[in-house]
Structures are given as C-alpha cells and as structure tokens.
C-alpha cells in the first residue's frame, strides 16, 4: 500500500519579486539580503603565522593527505616554494600577500607567475600539477582563502576534495554522506557536490555548519560565470538543506534563483525594449502600473510587449525622434501594415539568410491593446487631468479594426481541422507510446544488469555499457553506446518515453490543461462514497488554474492504472511521495513543495517535470511513431490537442455540453462548443433536423447549469454499470447497442478478478462450436466463433494489464488515494 506520509513545507520560503520589493530588485538580490554571504576577514590567526610555522602546518596536514608518499613529498616542496614566492610581496599576512600578487586574476594561467619568479631566482621548479596541489595545501591549511571564481577554475582532483574533508570537518562530511546515501555519494553527482562544498570551506573558512545560503548562491554565480553549468550542480545545496544546516525558511532549492529569474517589475518589463524617449517610457510604466493590479503576470508581460516593443519601439525605429502619441494617418497606416505581417529569418546552408513573411496571428490582439491604451488615457484624464491630460489624442485605431469575429472563425476552422486529423490516430499513438515506454524500460534494466564495458543485446540491437566511472547517475543508471558509437543517456531517454505515455494517458482521459496536469499531486487522488450503495467512486481533484476554480473528475479504470503506475514510480523508500517545488512559468513564481505526481529524479534529487520536457517527449514519440498527415508531414500532437480531442469525443458520444463544460472547467459553454470539432456528417444531420424542426439542433434548456436531479442521474450512471464480468463503459445517456451481448461488446471493461468466468465462457463456446460443427449447424457455429474471438481478445487484454502491473510493482487504486470523502449522514 502506498503511504501518504508527507511533511509540511514552510510557507515563507518563496522570495518571488513583485511590486512590494521595490523597483529593479532581482530575486538574487532579495535572497542575498535575507541570507547574506559570509565576508572573508582581512586577517585571522593562521594566516598571520610566520613562514616556518606555516610550512610546518602544511607538512602536518600533508601526512593525512590522500595519495602516495612521492605526492606528499612533492607537495611539501612545492608549498615551500610558494611561501618563498609569496614572501616577495608586501603584507602582514599570507592572505594580504596573496591579494597583493593579483595572481587570482589569471585563472588557470596562475602557475606561470611563480614559475617565472623561480627562474629569475635560480630555483629549480617542479611540475605545474605539484604547484597546484601545493596551493591547495595552503588553502586547506587556512593560510589563504581564495576567491570563489578562482577556486572553481582549478583542476578538481579527488585528492584535495578528500583532503579538505579530512582536515576541516570530517564529522560534517560523514553526516553529508549519510544523508546522500552510499550510492549517491559515490556517483558523479555526489562527487561534484563534495567538490562544491569543499570549495565553500576553502574560500570562506569554517566547517559545514558555518555555510550560509548566501555562500551557496555566490558559489553558483561563480560557477555560472566560468560556464560550469548543468542540472547536477544543485545537489550540494539540497544535501546541506537536508542535514539542517540552513534555517527552516530557507529555499528548498537553488534553481529558483539561478535558473529562473522570477517576476520582473513593470519598469523592467518596459526597459528591456530600450525606449529612447524618456517621457513615453515613463508614461508606459505609469500606465502598466495602473493596470497591474487587475492583470495576471502573463497578461501584463504580453501587454508590455505590445505597447513598448510592437507599438512605440517600432515607431521609434522607423521614425527617429518621434515624441508624441498623435500619429498622422500615413504613419498609423504604415505601422498597421508592418504589424500585420511577421518577418522570419532562416539561415541557409551557404550562410545567407532568407526572409519569409506570414500573417501575424495576434494582430487583432495587438490593435486591441493599443486602442485600449488610447481610450484608457482619455478616460483617466477626466479623473486626474494633471497626470494624464497631456497624453490625450485621437486614437489611430477605429472600432471596426479590432473586430475578431473573422479571426475567431478562422481559428475555429483551423483547430477543428487539427482535431479531425488527430482524433483517428489517437489509438495508434497510445499503442506506440506504451511500446516505447516498455522498450525503454527493458533497455534500462538490461544495461543495469550488464557488466561495465561489456556488450549486451536488447530487442535485436547490440549496445555497449560504459565503464563504471563514466557519467553514471546517482541511481546507478549508466551511459551506453549503440552499434554506431552514438551515446545514449538511459535515464533521460527512459524518462521521456515514460512521461510521454503518462501525458497521453492523463490528458486523453481527463482533458485537463498541461499546467493543471503538472500540478496534480498525491493529495489530488481521492474517493467518494455513494450515499445510496456505499460504492467508492475514484476521483481526481484538479487544482485551480486558468479559471481559479477547482473541479473533480471521475477516474476511469485506464486512468486509475496510469495513476497507480506513476505513484509506484515516484514513491520513495518509505512509501511516501517526495515533496518537490514547482515553477509556474506563466506567473513566474515558485509554488511551495508538494507531493507532485509528475516528478523525476535528476542530479541526485527529485524535480518537477517541466512543460518543456513534456513537449519534447511528445515530439520524440511522434518521430518514433512515424505518424503522418495527408501531405506526408509529421502529425505532431500538442498537449492542448488532447484536451480538444477529449471535448470532441465526449460530446460526440452523448455527453451533454453543460456537463462537458463542468469537466473542462470553462466559464462559458461557447468555449466548450468551440473545442468540439465539426464533422461533415454532423453538418448534414444538423441541417436535416433544422429543416424538419425549423429550430436549433439542441433545445435551449441544455445550455444551462445542470440541476441537482440531472447531476444525480449522471452520477447514478456509474452505479448501474456494474456487471458480472466487470463494468459497462458505454457513454452516459446511451442504451446498450449490442442487446446485452456483453462478450462481443467493445465497451465492456472486464474485472481481472473475473478472469475465471471468461475462461469458463471460452471453454463452453469451444464445446458448443464443436457440437455445432458435428451437427451441421453452420449459422450457429459462425455466430459462436464471433463470440469466441471476442472472448479471446478480452482475455488477452487482462493478461497484458497483469504483465504491466507485475513489472512495475503497481498498487491498486485504493492503495494510492490520499483520502476518502464521506458524505454527511
């Protein structure tokens, strides 16, 4: 049984910037203000030692340093040379002499400076690597505390990484390894985290318990400055966070300050387009500031781009020196013509660029934003003339130019065509997604079982496993090579294959938006007990997204299987689902850690699955499936296509539009009907019905909020579909079209526990077919064979589902629910 044990996350860790933080404040600035980094003092006890005492301290530490005796002897000799060289610079401490040498400015080329001095002094030099290890010895002895940007450029040998751990804080590093686990600590991500923590200790002094959040931010800034990027370089902060080094309200991850910048202020949104006229720039900032409270961040971002970039910056580019909002007719018309077309540049093989023009899809939205800008200024001038009256001029855009009826009809036709092309190919897409996920899992398991450096064969293809030291992830997933020598990163490939399947299954069974899908957590899985029968109905709670209204969806058996598979995949060793933070790309804020279902382990710690990964996974799925349209081009699926397919399929199979509206979370039923694609046969039937009745195809009373009686009838449909072999999956409001011949019916969902009944039915059918053949009842035998084929298909479906459940150690749906909703007595 999957446990729902999760821990409470502090609500005060989010440091997203908004208007309250002041203008021109970045997320990193705000974080460093709250958790300032340590300042390296100008002098301390060990850095003031004399040369003899300092060299003796280095020699004592060298005895415990890892490596051979020759390495230790050479490092001591090199340390003595470096101390002699540093003595040639003025200063009262080794830190002061180090700063006076300015050697840190040379980065990796620092070795040439002491070597040149040794040549001038007639001192026999040593190998550059010896000098590097000797310099690390001075750092470990706490004679010098280098700048982070310098130390991250040094050769990261495991000698000085282990040396720093042994000499500075051995107990702290033992706690760190215990928190990471032996497997993670020995993997590449664990070694990198140990390097980073050693850098902090050498640069800032102290031990692990002295490290601050600001120190970690400075380290990541230094690494990014020298191009040390990567998804695996955030594990060190999580390990320090897990062992309780930081305060409770510290951010759970550094990615929210070093990867995603967060929300920008209104002034920053305008200034990114470099407006030349200061008065107009200030006007746009004031205008957007007035509109800001009533807009979400995505709308504010788009509005600032329309007004600052597409409108005023474009006018400044074509008409330098323009300083008034009052535009001549010719200037306004020329601007509209430029905005109507979008110019794209494409690089050709010969190095030249080709420009193509295409109609701008959001042209009407842009005109509407500019027209609203002019009209708002005129309206506000009546309330505050001192502030806005000087900008009131005639609007260059007429009311008829912002009509979106024609564009809306074109968009509707375009979306309907996409749905008509993709809906028939959905079963094929599901089948290929299941096959790719299964094949990727088989390849991963075979690679893990193979010995390092050996060859192994999976599904008729031969692969080579990398050596154990080469880029193995924290969970032991290696890198492999195909027969042509191409590198395959198994963890990433298997993740994309699985999440492509999970996305297709969840979206086609729920019709939710992609941001809603990514926010589904373990707490979203629940059950409702019907008051009349006591039966438990599985439900999925969808958190508020676009409309800020949560809703509940009934979970179908196929969706329950997929949710169980996901929970089995992500749950930890204790049976609970890990807490991970989620970055909302629309609002550009971080959501507090939650037990999200769409998460994966990367770089030794769990991360939320991003929308970009989902889209890339779907693209890879289509490329692998080879699904083509009528023109022979790849028929790519976007996540929102599956939402439109869900709406079309539901309404076509008899679901009332107002019920579909509730399930999709639309405020207006016209939006729901806009999602539903129109087919030719529907147009014909609708026209015939209109001729016969002279009225609308559907009565107007259906376009309303469902009554309690209608909703109870809809809910009661799930109570009346229980059969001996399982459940009837026919659509709501439809009668049985197969005259209760359930064996032949494709919508019968067989309960795996009733497999023995199907076996009995199959054996009985075989006996009856044999009797009919012997008696010459040809018609009877033919009908029985049809039922036998249907029975064999349903047995095969049960066996395939059982194999998948056993392979993934998948729990049943009641085992993964977070809680059960019990109606009041």
Steps between C-alpha positions, in 0.01 A plus 500: 500500500629844412531726800397861495769605746619844404654781699381855533706750305553853635284752321746790535778367278372660178691817415338594171530864408192714462414865542548483876871425459563832326614584152798331332531231766601154383428173673868448580530847656200428721636161601846638582339771713318240707789250512821703455819312406794497736765766451859372510691699764825670413694304762460204736726291724643246254561745218724707731741212565862534404648312205649220708186449707283516188712239319493278810119523504484402134736204559280375787195510278684332213553190714123445501457596135392220262756385245844342487805601700655648186194719452514618861874569479463698175204695638699602811786612281265698278334660804840622619568657159160670497558643848840637389334652194218657705756646740622718215175698516423759769248418771463400865324171426502231236152609395624857450799380296272277291270793425801718417632247248179539289562145381130412534421722202690260270276203572643174367815679384605593854779239506711695249547791747677306781689296238637821348609621846673167570691520175614852587611384849678196362272259686442163342131488417264206532214377286201735470271234651722490810467876539122468464484235774733708714271801460204287605710405803529869592124531463433190715740629765286816509800720420316644199129526421467543123218661309229258386544593135865397522456173684224371268745521208764279663542136405256312722708203608345252741816539709425851621127430518561220750784697659272792583240263647753322724674816621213746549177328606512118485186454713306746286592313183400172662154646568489617142578156358243340731233739376591442135529123526794288389378468140453874448822591683709281268325611181610795289235727654616415853865564415408833342303602810799415720725712278265795528474478879879473523527818290274684744705386800831594339375841384293603802660307785328306779319171460174375354289652777638847418386498135214741426244521222677809370826303473326242279351771279844658456645161405236443231556851367872431481442168322263658250756775437757240391241297305468215750137427423299185535199343666717302744661801669216574742527185711749653745243754619231236548735282704590792725130584529413140590749479789360817656778748424262775387210664684150350458381774263793460260414422135483123434700535178737746335347457157237763575765773518771382262290355217166683509512870563145540625264788439633829368374836612298722266803723444713198406236376257508834316875561522587170329397662169725807541247779440687813385242764602509530880153661525330223306697241696373649829147516358506129413632415846225705666230355276606139558533567874137613505390189313722262698264425794227367271726289275685175548870500424474333157245757380715783639805363320315475168348848541840656565638329190212625284528861617874540553645280225247451224347847526734771626841339438396420146396864447831624643692270267322618185453862614801606713427786736123441524371638832120515477223243510309696236574319176438617145269288294788383278724413795222304671408315181863409431538367856189282463634360175832410664330336794265300281791293372755305702847479346703187575863446412639156419867419456582324172776239453720754320496732803252753363159575647163473334207709623143376488183695578194346657183655647537578869265280701450749785460808278151580632616455861776753437261756351261446791777566753605824330141621462430424868815697589371813323147467635619438857710817490196699386282352776759547774563862395150590618586368849861619525567765232834609646643153445340379178346795308817589306497158334138503380497494117275339237535124483654382169305171512128493425248273674447290188867411474500304824212268407617142553199315355670403176822407675303297754325308222832430332651384826200275560534345154874450548458334838218278374722382218776415747254300711355314199849400390618385842195336657509188275874459565472514879470118554812450289681766701405332829617161375838632387544699822444183704744307282771768524468523877520122528804476269679783681444326834632171363811674366562673831467180702728311262763775517497505880536122513789492247859518621696824434661519158311194369266463204139395536207452264145627548219473244743393229742791550846487655621759749818559698492601865738773611771453761377541860676833550348662192200722571288260702205676660423497870264204464753290310363556149799480262576650162489254208600508134316354204661301218599824322670646806230758581453584866167414662420647838264240634350695788396792280379272217297276731352801679384663178347174376311444824376857544387509137277200576383651829417831329298337225308284747424773752406767246281278283307369801460833683522781245692719747742775401870420506566733794216329691647159422843599628343628824318171577628377835455188708236687701298541177418127495191435710187285517133584553259263668156496339231555764256252345721196438817574697708442188830690481538716188863597422538874444780730388507853638624762254655803666394848386687619194369733232154557646602476868231236557582149612301203373469126549525240222387138514801271448455233234666158543767581239581830673510322837758259358713788377481688829598185687796453267615858560473469878692171492775669301552811713440384855800487730643220708261583786197470273428874494507735203791749518427871533626706205460871418332601173582802288193663342628623166189708436513697824878453539474407863597194698231294670578352841620135495220247453475123426465553126431197282696638204850495647824320421839449656776701337841589637442298816182683605137515393377771262162585355447401137499814287269588214802510270589140581140396429497669161839354406381156605188529281713614207732200542194274520361629170839470331534141621141414406530644151145639510443706183225727378344501155794700361756255637621736774539391864168532683627656823278508808500790744369446855202725428407284199419219742274736696306584182484131409355424845229764455414385149488131594288565811235709323491271195428203728198664659631703791289816539700816426431651843645189667807520277530867594527408868757228434716725284480793740363755252306803619315535169333211321587662167864431579416134554312482170794674335721211607266249342600431139232497231481198270327491156240242604406716795443797273275290278300359790474840661370656180238228459387550858481875442281452194266267687475700818596853384674541826846451651639151509505495878232653722607808690442343842811286457719812499474564869639388833388141571233456767546278803275238343701493177826481690368214718391320182846551350666369818258210516621384162813369673291303748303313231790385282623220728492162320600146585818522291591857593354836401317636197686800356228631270460876484257681724144517368540221245331163498663165439554466124603134518181374666695408815728264311784614722763255379499661156465858630822709472400727791494216753776563756579158640602472864827297521354317799228357269750341259392153607146579373640592158699175493182306575313691227783435252506126573121483473506684166764260367286202602188651341691576176616139485141381553368739231763382251416137563126565465543716191363817659712731286324826595513417870871415477578824320333712771673306776840557336443876507432480874808277546727753328363779721558287810861429397562874448372585847714229657801643318418849631489369858834320458670809354381717789615238751849485344537876520384508863744229607795658321447841661396375843183703447256543790125502455314829493372478861864474612602835351210723605592772748160513670133396461218753493213375719166681448321619812240270649 
